[in-house]
């Protein structure tokens, strides 16, 4: 009986952990900077452009929205309904001097791409000394 109880706890624990993750959803993003352009890609499967809001300020790019999933199925006297909702909010810091007024956004096949010009940043390699 104890083993059965432990298995039930594990099963329901996985279910509720998943439900909790669904409520606090954060889409995966990639941020790259190359040739004076900052590009942000956000994976938003199942969403439409009207489900997403993109804002830009002097120091951050803000992506927010909500996903809603509803599925109903009726087969041989059985009715099944599944609903999932989750809001998201992502703030991506922008480098100083980003030309926010030239930002552009495109949405294609569940991927949001935001581009904006940024100044080239100079960098140099720092040699690492061995501590004695």
C-alpha positions as a printed Julia matrix, in Angstrom:
132×3 Matrix{Float64}:
   0.0    0.0     0.0
   2.87   2.36    0.84
   4.39   1.79   -2.6
   1.07   2.58   -4.27
   0.78   5.78   -2.22
   4.33   6.87   -3.19
   3.61   6.22   -6.86
   0.42   8.3    -6.68
   2.36  11.14   -5.01
   4.97  11.04   -7.79
   2.33  10.98  -10.51
   0.28  13.85   -9.1
   3.45  15.75   -8.19
   4.55  15.7   -11.84
   1.06  16.79  -12.92
   0.88  19.74  -10.52
   4.49  20.79  -11.17
   3.67  20.92  -14.87
   0.49  22.91  -14.23
   2.43  25.41  -12.12
   5.04  25.82  -14.87
   2.28  26.42  -17.42
   0.86  29.32  -15.37
   4.26  31.07  -15.19
   5.42  30.62  -18.73
   8.52  32.36  -20.1
   9.2   31.84  -23.82
  12.7   30.92  -24.92
  14.59  33.83  -26.46
  17.85  34.28  -28.34
  19.6   37.64  -28.38
  22.39  38.3   -30.85
  24.34  41.39  -31.77
  26.15  41.45  -35.09
  27.04  44.08  -37.7
  25.4   46.9   -35.76
  22.08  45.07  -35.36
  20.57  43.61  -32.21
  18.22  40.71  -32.98
  15.86  39.09  -30.53
  14.08  35.87  -31.44
  11.29  34.64  -29.16
   9.69  31.22  -29.6
   5.94  31.71  -29.25
   4.35  28.52  -30.6
   0.59  28.61  -30.97
   0.37  32.38  -30.59
  -0.73  34.95  -33.13
   0.66  38.49  -33.52
  -2.38  39.91  -31.74
  -1.52  37.79  -28.65
   1.84  39.55  -28.25
   2.81  43.09  -27.29
   6.27  44.55  -28.04
   7.43  47.74  -26.34
  10.76  49.51  -26.45
  12.18  52.12  -24.09
  15.6   53.74  -23.91
  17.02  50.86  -21.9
  14.86  47.75  -22.52
  12.86  45.75  -25.04
   9.73  44.34  -23.43
   7.84  41.32  -24.74
   4.55  40.41  -23.08
   1.45  38.47  -23.91
  -0.72  35.53  -23.07
  -1.21  32.13  -24.54
  -4.56  30.43  -24.44
  -5.08  26.83  -25.43
  -8.47  25.2   -25.49
  -9.22  21.75  -26.84
 -12.53  19.94  -26.86
 -13.08  16.39  -27.98
 -16.3   14.38  -28.22
 -16.06  10.67  -29.04
 -18.5    7.84  -28.4
 -20.28   9.49  -25.49
 -17.08  10.83  -23.9
 -16.48  14.54  -23.63
 -12.99  15.87  -22.9
 -12.02  19.5   -22.47
  -8.53  20.83  -21.85
  -7.58  24.44  -21.21
  -4.21  26.04  -20.53
  -3.43  29.68  -19.99
  -0.22  31.49  -19.25
   0.95  35.08  -19.32
   4.55  35.98  -20.03
   6.75  39.02  -19.6
  10.36  39.31  -20.78
  12.51  42.44  -20.47
  15.71  42.43  -22.51
  18.24  45.13  -21.56
  19.42  47.26  -24.47
  22.94  48.59  -24.93
  23.48  52.31  -24.49
  22.92  54.18  -27.75
  20.41  51.7   -29.22
  18.29  53.4   -31.87
  14.94  52.44  -30.41
  12.95  54.56  -32.87
  14.15  52.24  -35.68
  13.03  48.99  -34.01
  11.07  46.56  -36.2
   9.15  43.41  -35.33
   8.1   40.45  -37.49
   6.07  37.39  -36.55
   6.34  34.24  -38.64
   5.51  30.59  -37.86
   5.39  31.14  -34.1
   8.67  33.06  -33.92
   8.85  36.75  -33.12
  11.91  38.59  -34.45
  12.71  42.1   -33.24
  15.64  44.01  -34.76
  17.09  47.39  -33.96
  20.33  49.21  -34.76
  22.9   49.44  -31.98
  26.36  51.01  -31.93
  29.3   48.73  -32.55
  30.97  47.92  -29.28
  34.71  47.77  -29.07
  36.26  45.0   -27.08
  39.71  43.72  -26.39
  41.01  40.45  -25.05
  42.41  40.55  -21.53
  45.3   38.18  -20.88
  44.85  35.92  -17.89
  47.77  35.71  -15.52
  48.47  32.64  -13.48
  48.31  33.18   -9.71
  51.31  31.83   -7.83
